[in-house]
């Protein structure tokens, strides 16, 4: 069977702040610039998830697109849309992981990878903060 990749994009809007409570305000500002401002800032994110697997001879698909959509809705949109990441997502609470695009890509990967059907692997998670800034994660390899 041929192997192919399938990519689905989901969008969400969220706010975040880059801030380490163990640093003083001057250090946070020096390292994170405007991203360290007290109330944070927001983005209209674009999350592209690519899965890889054999193309099924009966359906012609790598995986059921409706199932992938359900996973993305549950794990990305419902978890992140219209949230302040530092306040609403425990992994990104102040003192935890700073919610960079890189960290978000890894976080999405860790939530999706174990939920994919047998024979389907997560290939790439891409988080775009805007038109000219994005991060990609392809597992630990």
Backbone as CSV, one residue per row, in Angstrom:
resi,resn,N_x,N_y,N_z,CA_x,CA_y,CA_z,C_x,C_y,C_z
1,UNK,0.835,-1.182,0.000,0.000,0.000,0.000,0.883,1.249,0.000
2,UNK,0.484,2.252,-0.761,1.239,3.502,-0.742,1.073,4.221,0.597
3,UNK,2.100,4.959,0.967,2.083,5.763,2.184,1.926,7.217,1.768
4,UNK,1.065,7.942,2.480,0.838,9.352,2.174,0.724,10.147,3.473
5,UNK,0.753,11.455,3.305,0.563,12.373,4.426,-0.729,13.143,4.210
6,UNK,-1.398,13.431,5.301,-2.633,14.193,5.281,-2.491,15.325,6.289
7,UNK,-2.794,16.553,5.870,-2.690,17.707,6.766,-4.053,18.352,6.924
8,UNK,-4.388,18.658,8.175,-5.609,19.393,8.484,-5.202,20.606,9.312
9,UNK,-5.838,21.730,9.049,-5.558,22.970,9.762,-6.746,23.305,10.652
10,UNK,-6.449,23.726,11.859,-7.453,24.223,12.797,-6.947,25.571,13.309
11,UNK,-7.869,26.476,13.522,-7.498,27.805,13.998,-8.051,28.027,15.397
12,UNK,-7.311,28.830,16.174,-7.785,29.214,17.495,-7.185,30.565,17.856
13,UNK,-7.881,31.272,18.710,-7.415,32.564,19.208,-7.098,32.404,20.685
14,UNK,-5.937,32.910,21.082,-5.546,32.779,22.485,-4.569,33.888,22.848
15,UNK,-4.514,34.167,24.135,-3.563,35.135,24.678,-2.511,34.385,25.477
16,UNK,-1.357,35.024,25.627,-0.301,34.446,26.456,0.664,35.547,26.894
17,UNK,1.481,35.185,27.830,2.535,36.076,28.316,3.785,35.237,28.515
18,UNK,4.909,35.773,28.057,6.192,35.145,28.320,6.718,35.783,29.601
19,UNK,6.849,34.962,30.629,7.226,35.514,31.928,7.720,34.398,32.828
20,UNK,8.837,34.651,33.479,9.357,33.712,34.477,9.299,34.379,35.838
21,UNK,8.510,33.840,36.763,8.387,34.472,38.076,9.684,34.461,38.881
22,UNK,10.624,33.596,38.505,11.902,33.564,39.220,12.875,34.637,38.713
23,UNK,12.492,35.395,37.689,13.296,36.509,37.186,12.631,37.817,37.598
24,UNK,13.450,38.859,37.736,12.865,40.169,38.008,12.288,40.750,36.718
25,UNK,11.534,41.844,36.858,10.856,42.462,35.713,11.840,42.881,34.630
26,UNK,12.982,43.400,35.030,13.966,43.859,34.041,14.507,42.702,33.209
27,UNK,14.772,41.578,33.847,15.281,40.413,33.117,14.213,39.861,32.179
28,UNK,12.970,39.757,32.663,11.884,39.299,31.798,11.750,40.205,30.580
29,UNK,11.806,41.504,30.787,11.678,42.445,29.671,12.866,42.339,28.727
30,UNK,14.058,42.186,29.267,15.248,42.073,28.418,15.178,40.816,27.546
31,UNK,14.752,39.690,28.124,14.730,38.427,27.399,13.510,38.327,26.480
32,UNK,12.338,38.720,26.970,11.097,38.494,26.237,10.513,39.739,25.572
33,UNK,11.079,40.903,25.838,10.608,42.130,25.205,9.144,42.396,25.497
34,UNK,8.408,42.828,24.479,6.996,43.165,24.644,6.156,41.973,25.086
35,UNK,6.636,40.778,24.831,5.880,39.572,25.216,5.804,39.398,26.734
36,UNK,6.601,40.170,27.483,6.596,40.071,28.942,5.622,41.050,29.595
37,UNK,4.936,41.857,28.815,4.010,42.830,29.402,2.979,42.134,30.285
38,UNK,2.576,42.828,31.333,1.764,42.248,32.403,0.502,41.532,31.943
39,UNK,-0.231,42.088,31.019,-1.504,41.486,30.626,-1.385,40.553,29.430
40,UNK,-0.193,40.372,28.914,0.020,39.477,27.792,-0.473,40.070,26.487
41,UNK,-0.574,39.232,25.507,-1.030,39.636,24.177,-1.613,38.408,23.491
42,UNK,-2.315,38.630,22.389,-2.993,37.516,21.750,-2.586,37.289,20.313
43,UNK,-2.957,36.126,19.811,-2.715,35.734,18.430,-3.935,35.003,17.901
44,UNK,-4.100,35.063,16.612,-5.023,34.182,15.905,-4.147,33.081,15.320
45,UNK,-4.053,31.997,16.045,-3.148,30.903,15.693,-3.716,30.051,14.567
46,UNK,-2.802,29.445,13.850,-3.129,28.441,12.833,-2.312,27.204,13.202
47,UNK,-2.978,26.083,13.412,-2.313,24.840,13.799,-2.500,23.828,12.679
48,UNK,-1.415,23.457,12.018,-1.459,22.467,10.937,-0.904,21.152,11.473
49,UNK,-1.718,20.119,11.407,-1.341,18.798,11.898,-1.260,17.857,10.700
50,UNK,-0.107,17.216,10.552,0.093,16.275,9.448,0.267,14.880,10.012
51,UNK,-0.547,13.956,9.497,-0.443,12.549,9.869,0.077,11.772,8.669
52,UNK,0.633,10.600,8.951,1.248,9.774,7.910,0.804,8.340,8.108
53,UNK,0.515,7.674,6.983,0.138,6.269,7.071,-0.152,5.701,5.701
54,UNK,-0.468,4.424,5.692,-0.824,3.764,4.437,-2.194,4.247,3.980
55,UNK,-2.325,4.408,2.694,-3.612,4.766,2.111,-4.450,3.495,2.043
56,UNK,-5.578,3.517,2.724,-6.448,2.333,2.755,-7.047,2.086,1.380
57,UNK,-7.013,0.836,0.942,-7.524,0.504,-0.389,-9.039,0.679,-0.480
58,UNK,-9.740,0.501,0.627,-11.203,0.614,0.583,-11.695,2.057,0.617
59,UNK,-11.019,2.932,1.380,-11.495,4.310,1.524,-10.654,5.320,0.751
60,UNK,-9.421,4.941,0.422,-8.524,5.874,-0.239,-7.947,6.923,0.702
61,UNK,-8.076,6.705,2.023,-7.636,7.695,3.014,-6.566,7.127,3.938
62,UNK,-5.731,8.029,4.452,-4.758,7.685,5.495,-5.512,7.431,6.799
63,UNK,-6.489,8.292,7.081,-7.368,8.093,8.236,-8.669,8.812,7.963
64,UNK,-9.685,8.451,8.693,-10.997,9.071,8.572,-10.871,10.548,8.948
65,UNK,-11.159,11.426,8.005,-11.022,12.858,8.233,-11.947,13.347,9.343
66,UNK,-13.119,12.785,9.445,-14.039,13.170,10.520,-13.447,12.831,11.885
67,UNK,-12.745,11.715,11.978,-12.098,11.345,13.244,-10.962,12.312,13.570
68,UNK,-10.169,12.671,12.565,-9.099,13.651,12.781,-9.696,14.988,13.220
69,UNK,-10.771,15.400,12.592,-11.440,16.648,12.979,-11.921,16.594,14.433
70,UNK,-12.479,15.468,14.850,-12.934,15.325,16.236,-11.763,15.468,17.210
71,UNK,-10.644,14.838,16.870,-9.463,14.943,17.724,-8.960,16.382,17.816
72,UNK,-8.894,17.052,16.680,-8.413,18.438,16.672,-9.356,19.368,17.422
73,UNK,-10.637,19.124,17.297,-11.602,19.938,18.036,-11.422,19.742,19.536
74,UNK,-11.331,18.494,19.962,-11.215,18.194,21.392,-9.886,18.640,21.972
75,UNK,-8.806,18.333,21.290,-7.473,18.547,21.864,-6.880,19.923,21.589
76,UNK,-7.315,20.573,20.524,-6.755,21.889,20.196,-7.801,22.977,20.417
77,UNK,-8.835,22.967,19.625,-9.794,24.077,19.678,-10.441,24.215,21.054
78,UNK,-11.000,23.137,21.598,-11.689,23.246,22.892,-10.731,23.547,24.035
79,UNK,-9.494,23.122,23.911,-8.521,23.344,24.977,-7.884,24.723,24.924
80,UNK,-7.787,25.319,23.721,-6.995,26.535,23.560,-7.759,27.759,23.078
81,UNK,-8.864,27.561,22.370,-9.538,28.699,21.742,-10.163,29.638,22.776
82,UNK,-9.899,30.917,22.604,-10.381,31.981,23.482,-9.978,31.745,24.939
83,UNK,-8.741,31.358,25.085,-8.154,31.124,26.417,-6.956,32.047,26.619
84,UNK,-6.639,32.296,27.868,-5.348,32.891,28.209,-4.509,31.692,28.623
85,UNK,-3.537,31.353,27.809,-2.805,30.096,27.990,-2.175,29.979,29.364
86,UNK,-1.635,31.081,29.903,-0.997,31.017,31.214,-2.003,30.748,32.337
87,UNK,-3.234,31.196,32.157,-4.242,31.058,33.203,-5.115,29.818,33.040
88,UNK,-5.338,29.389,31.800,-6.320,28.342,31.535,-5.756,26.978,31.184
89,UNK,-4.480,26.904,30.877,-3.858,25.631,30.503,-2.764,25.344,31.529
90,UNK,-2.965,24.378,32.415,-2.022,24.135,33.505,-0.561,24.001,33.078
91,UNK,-0.296,23.404,31.943,1.093,23.237,31.496,1.804,24.566,31.293
92,UNK,1.021,25.628,30.999,1.611,26.931,30.690,1.424,27.945,31.810
93,UNK,1.061,27.480,33.002,0.920,28.377,34.145,2.264,29.028,34.454
94,UNK,2.210,30.213,35.018,3.441,30.913,35.370,4.300,30.034,36.268
95,UNK,5.556,29.910,35.910,6.472,29.022,36.601,6.606,27.680,35.913
96,UNK,5.730,27.418,34.953,5.778,26.193,34.161,6.400,26.477,32.800
97,UNK,5.907,25.822,31.779,6.420,25.996,30.421,5.944,27.333,29.864
98,UNK,6.845,28.085,29.279,6.490,29.351,28.640,5.783,29.021,27.329
99,UNK,4.612,29.602,27.075,3.791,29.207,25.924,4.258,29.801,24.588
100,UNK,5.451,29.435,24.197,5.974,29.815,22.892,5.321,28.952,21.819
101,UNK,5.501,29.322,20.569,4.993,28.493,19.471,5.625,27.108,19.524
102,UNK,6.900,27.042,19.861,7.584,25.752,19.962,6.940,24.884,21.039
103,UNK,6.688,25.486,22.201,6.084,24.737,23.304,4.661,24.293,22.956
104,UNK,3.916,25.147,22.274,2.562,24.765,21.862,2.592,23.595,20.883
105,UNK,3.525,23.602,19.952,3.630,22.501,18.991,3.906,21.180,19.715
106,UNK,4.807,21.208,20.674,5.121,20.005,21.454,3.905,19.578,22.276
107,UNK,3.226,20.527,22.895,2.045,20.231,23.708,0.960,19.572,22.862
108,UNK,0.693,20.111,21.673,-0.308,19.522,20.787,0.119,18.112,20.390
109,UNK,1.390,17.938,20.034,1.920,16.617,19.662,1.636,15.609,20.771
110,UNK,1.984,15.965,21.998,1.845,15.035,23.119,0.387,14.649,23.371
111,UNK,-0.543,15.513,23.035,-1.963,15.213,23.223,-2.526,14.384,22.076
112,UNK,-2.048,14.640,20.849,-2.605,13.949,19.687,-1.985,12.580,19.417
113,UNK,-0.672,12.484,19.526,0.037,11.262,19.112,-0.555,9.984,19.707
114,UNK,-0.844,9.932,21.004,-1.379,8.675,21.551,-2.829,8.395,21.177
115,UNK,-3.524,9.345,20.599,-4.948,9.164,20.287,-5.197,8.789,18.832
116,UNK,-4.158,8.717,18.021,-4.348,8.380,16.612,-4.625,6.886,16.455
117,UNK,-5.360,6.523,15.422,-5.663,5.105,15.207,-4.416,4.297,14.843
118,UNK,-4.487,3.016,15.035,-3.379,2.115,14.700,-2.974,2.318,13.241
119,UNK,-1.681,2.329,12.998,-1.155,2.467,11.653,-0.999,3.905,11.184
120,UNK,-1.444,4.849,11.980,-1.320,6.267,11.627,-0.355,6.909,12.612
121,UNK,0.622,7.625,12.080,1.604,8.309,12.926,1.473,9.811,12.733
122,UNK,1.752,10.532,13.796,1.831,11.979,13.702,3.144,12.318,13.016
123,UNK,3.089,13.126,11.989,4.285,13.488,11.231,4.813,14.851,11.654
124,UNK,3.953,15.857,11.698,4.374,17.210,12.044,3.215,17.976,12.665
125,UNK,3.539,18.794,13.655,2.615,19.792,14.180,3.272,21.148,13.942
126,UNK,2.536,22.020,13.283,3.037,23.370,12.977,2.099,24.379,13.621
127,UNK,2.667,25.268,14.426,1.909,26.335,15.070,2.376,27.652,14.469
128,UNK,1.428,28.367,13.873,1.722,29.684,13.297,1.082,30.756,14.169
129,UNK,1.912,31.672,14.661,1.384,32.793,15.444,0.872,33.895,14.529
130,UNK,1.520,34.059,13.419,1.094,35.027,12.416,1.736,34.649,11.088
131,UNK,1.656,35.537,10.101,2.124,35.200,8.758,3.616,34.930,8.656
132,UNK,4.389,35.462,9.595,5.835,35.302,9.455,6.524,34.704,10.684
133,UNK,5.761,33.999,11.519,6.363,33.317,12.666,5.633,32.005,12.913
134,UNK,6.388,30.914,12.858,5.804,29.609,13.144,6.877,28.691,13.705
135,UNK,6.410,27.617,14.345,7.286,26.572,14.854,6.716,25.238,14.429
136,UNK,7.602,24.276,14.175,7.202,22.925,13.802,7.852,21.937,14.754
137,UNK,7.113,20.884,15.035,7.649,19.794,15.856,7.330,18.483,15.158
138,UNK,8.341,17.622,15.068,8.186,16.319,14.399,8.599,15.182,15.308
139,UNK,8.350,15.296,16.567,8.740,14.268,17.506,10.181,14.483,17.953
140,UNK,10.677,13.569,18.705,12.023,13.714,19.262,13.128,13.330,18.311
141,UNK,12.776,12.836,17.140,13.803,12.384,16.189,14.524,13.541,15.534
